[in-house]
Amino acid sequence: MVLTGCIGLALTLNGSVVAPYRQLAFLLLGLPLLATLTVQLTQPAARSLWRWAMSCMLFLLVWAVLQSTPLPFGWLAHPVWDRLAALDIPAQPTLSVAPAVTRGAIPGLALPFLVFAAMILLCQERREALFAWKALTILGMVLAALAVVLEAFFPDIKFFSNYEVGHGSFNGFLVNRNTTAAFLGLAAFATAGWLMLPRPKGRREWPKPTEVAAVGWSRVALAGILFLMIIVLITTRSRAGTTLVLLCLTLAFAAILIARADTHHDAEAPPVRNLGTGVRLALLVATTVGLFIAFGEPVISRIGGEPEDGRWCAWAATLQIIAERPVVGLGFGTFADAFPQYRDPDCLGTAGAWTRAHNSHLEFLAGMGLVGGLAVATAMAIMIRVLANGVRSRKSLQAIPILTLGALAFVALHSVVDFPLQIPGVSLYAAALLGAGCAVSILTRQPGGSRSKRRSISGRR
C-alpha cells in the first residue's frame, strides 16, 4: 500500500515532471523500494524474472553512465566536443552531447525497473498479487475522480503546475490531455482486470440466476466505473489515447471470450454466459462501436483536424539523429539539447521549442542508440513471454495476463505518437501494473495448498 501511495503521489504532483515535485516524489518512492530489499524471493519463477529486470536496468544504467563519462582519447565522443576544442574552449569529450543532463535523467530511467521488480518481490503469492492489482485499480479510480472534481469545480486552480486545470481540454491534474488519456487508459485496464476476477466460491450459490445479483453487485459496480472511466477518457479529446484504449481493450476482452469458449454450459449461469462465442464477440464489438458513436463526439471532431501538427517533421529530424549515431546515440535524455541542430525550419518553422519527439521509441533510440534499444527490446520480449505463458497456464486468473498484454500494447502503441512513458508518474504506474500482471502470470501452485493451509496443517502436527 505504501508503494502504491507513493506512485499516486508521483501522479498527483503533475506527473512529477518538473522540480521540485520530481525530486520529492522520487525521494519518497525510494523508501518503500528500499523496504522491499528485506523480502525474500521464494519462488524460482519470480527469482528469474526479478533477476532479468534488474539485469536490464543495470545494463542501461551502466550505459548511461558511460555516455556521460569522459573516455580516454575521446573514443567515439560526439563531434560537438571537437568543435569546442577548435574554439579553444576546454571540454572533456563524452558520448553524450550534454553529460550533466544524461546523469540527471538516470533516476527516471531506473525507477520504473525498480518498481516493476518490487512488484515481483511483493506478489509471490496469489493473495498478495491480487491485492496489489486491486490497490492499483483503486488508485486509478481515486485519481480519475480527482480529475473530474478538479475539472468540474476548480477549473481555475493551478494544481501543482503553472497552468490552470481548465486551460484546455479535459486534463485533470496532468495538464496534458494525451498524458491524462494514457493514465486513464491504464486505469481502465486495471479496472477491467478486477471486473474479470473470479467470484469467491462461497458466494456462487445464493444469488438467483434470474436476478442482476446473479452477475454480482460488485461486478455491476465495476462495470459502471469502467464505463464512466471510458467516458472521462473520451472527454480528454485525445485521438490516439481514446482510439488505442478502445481498440486494445476490445481486443483483450475478445481474447478473454475466446479463451473461455470451452467453458461448459451452465444452466444456473446468467443467460449472457451461455451465449455462443461468436454472439458474445459480436455484442462486444457492437458495444464498443456504439459507445464511441454515442459519446465520442469530442474525439471524432478532432479526427482529420490539425494535419500539420509538426510531428512528421519532428520524426524526420529524429530519424536523422539516429542515422548519424545509430549505435551509441546522443546521450540519454538529451533530445531537447540536440534537436535544434537537426530542426528543419521550412517544415517546423522557428517558433516554439520541441522538448519531446512525440515518439518515445525514436527518442529513446536517438539518446541511447542501438545499445540501449536492444536492452529494452530484450526486456519487452521477456515480459511478453512471461505474460503469454500466463495466458496458457492460468485458469481462473487468465484474464489478468491477457489484460496486462493489452495494457502493454496500449502504452507501446501510444508511445509511437506521444510520450506517456516519459512522464515519471505514468511510467511508474505502468511499471507497477505490468509488474502485478507478470506476478500473476508466474504464480506457482503449491502441492500442499495455500500458505495458510500449510501453516494450519503444520500447527496440527
Secondary structure as the mmCIF struct_conf table of DSSP 4:
data_model
#
loop_
_struct_conf.conf_type_id
_struct_conf.id
_struct_conf.beg_label_comp_id
_struct_conf.beg_label_asym_id
_struct_conf.beg_label_seq_id
_struct_conf.end_label_comp_id
_struct_conf.end_label_asym_id
_struct_conf.end_label_seq_id
HELX_RH_AL_P HELX_RH_AL_P1 VAL A 2 THR A 12
TURN_TY1_P TURN_TY1_P1 LEU A 13 LEU A 13
HELX_RH_3T_P HELX_RH_3T_P1 ASN A 14 SER A 16
BEND BEND1 VAL A 18 VAL A 18
TURN_TY1_P TURN_TY1_P2 ALA A 19 PRO A 20
HELX_RH_AL_P HELX_RH_AL_P2 TYR A 21 ALA A 35
HELX_RH_3T_P HELX_RH_3T_P2 THR A 36 THR A 38
BEND BEND2 VAL A 39 VAL A 39
HELX_RH_AL_P HELX_RH_AL_P3 PRO A 44 GLN A 67
TURN_TY1_P TURN_TY1_P3 SER A 68 SER A 68
BEND BEND3 THR A 69 THR A 69
HELX_LH_PP_P HELX_LH_PP_P1 PRO A 70 LEU A 71
HELX_RH_3T_P HELX_RH_3T_P3 PRO A 72 GLY A 74
TURN_TY1_P TURN_TY1_P4 TRP A 75 LEU A 76
TURN_TY1_P TURN_TY1_P5 PRO A 79 PRO A 79
HELX_RH_AL_P HELX_RH_AL_P4 VAL A 80 ALA A 86
TURN_TY1_P TURN_TY1_P6 LEU A 87 ASP A 88
BEND BEND4 LEU A 95 ALA A 98
HELX_RH_AL_P HELX_RH_AL_P5 PRO A 99 GLY A 104
TURN_TY1_P TURN_TY1_P7 ALA A 105 ALA A 105
HELX_RH_AL_P HELX_RH_AL_P6 ILE A 106 LEU A 122
TURN_TY1_P TURN_TY1_P8 CYS A 123 CYS A 123
BEND BEND5 GLN A 124 GLU A 125
HELX_RH_AL_P HELX_RH_AL_P7 ARG A 126 PHE A 153
TURN_TY1_P TURN_TY1_P9 PRO A 155 ASP A 156
BEND BEND6 PHE A 160 TYR A 163
TURN_TY1_P TURN_TY1_P10 VAL A 165 GLY A 166
BEND BEND7 HIS A 167 PHE A 170
TURN_TY1_P TURN_TY1_P11 GLY A 172 PHE A 173
BEND BEND8 LEU A 174 ASN A 176
HELX_RH_AL_P HELX_RH_AL_P8 ARG A 177 LEU A 195
TURN_TY1_P TURN_TY1_P12 MET A 196 MET A 196
BEND BEND9 LEU A 197 LEU A 197
HELX_LH_PP_P HELX_LH_PP_P2 PRO A 198 PRO A 200
HELX_RH_3T_P HELX_RH_3T_P4 LYS A 201 ARG A 203
BEND BEND10 ARG A 204 PRO A 207
TURN_TY1_P TURN_TY1_P13 PRO A 209 THR A 210
BEND BEND11 GLU A 211 GLU A 211
HELX_RH_3T_P HELX_RH_3T_P5 VAL A 212 ALA A 214
TURN_TY1_P TURN_TY1_P14 VAL A 215 VAL A 215
HELX_RH_AL_P HELX_RH_AL_P9 TRP A 217 THR A 235
TURN_TY1_P TURN_TY1_P15 THR A 236 ARG A 237
HELX_RH_AL_P HELX_RH_AL_P10 ARG A 239 ALA A 259
TURN_TY1_P TURN_TY1_P16 ARG A 260 ASP A 262
HELX_LH_PP_P HELX_LH_PP_P3 THR A 263 HIS A 265
TURN_TY1_P TURN_TY1_P17 ALA A 267 GLU A 268
BEND BEND12 ALA A 269 ALA A 269
HELX_RH_3T_P HELX_RH_3T_P6 PRO A 271 ASN A 274
BEND BEND13 LEU A 275 LEU A 275
HELX_RH_AL_P HELX_RH_AL_P11 THR A 277 PHE A 295
HELX_RH_AL_P HELX_RH_AL_P12 GLU A 297 ILE A 300
TURN_TY1_P TURN_TY1_P18 SER A 301 GLY A 304
TURN_TY1_P TURN_TY1_P19 PRO A 307 GLU A 308
BEND BEND14 ASP A 309 GLY A 310
HELX_RH_AL_P HELX_RH_AL_P13 ARG A 311 GLU A 324
BEND BEND15 ARG A 325 ARG A 325
TURN_TY1_P TURN_TY1_P20 PRO A 326 VAL A 328
BEND BEND16 LEU A 330 LEU A 330
TURN_TY1_P TURN_TY1_P21 PHE A 332 GLY A 333
HELX_RH_AL_P HELX_RH_AL_P14 PHE A 335 TYR A 342
HELX_RH_AL_P HELX_RH_AL_P15 PRO A 345 LEU A 348
BEND BEND17 THR A 350 GLY A 352
BEND BEND18 HIS A 358 HIS A 358
HELX_RH_AL_P HELX_RH_AL_P16 SER A 360 SER A 393
BEND BEND19 LYS A 395 LYS A 395
TURN_TY1_P TURN_TY1_P22 SER A 396 GLN A 398
HELX_RH_AL_P HELX_RH_AL_P17 ALA A 399 VAL A 417
BEND BEND20 ASP A 418 ASP A 418
HELX_RH_3T_P HELX_RH_3T_P7 PRO A 420 GLN A 422
BEND BEND21 ILE A 423 ILE A 423
HELX_RH_AL_P HELX_RH_AL_P18 PRO A 424 SER A 441
TURN_TY1_P TURN_TY1_P23 ILE A 442 ILE A 442
TURN_TY1_P TURN_TY1_P24 PRO A 447 GLY A 448
HELX_RH_AL_P HELX_RH_AL_P19 ARG A 451 ARG A 460
#
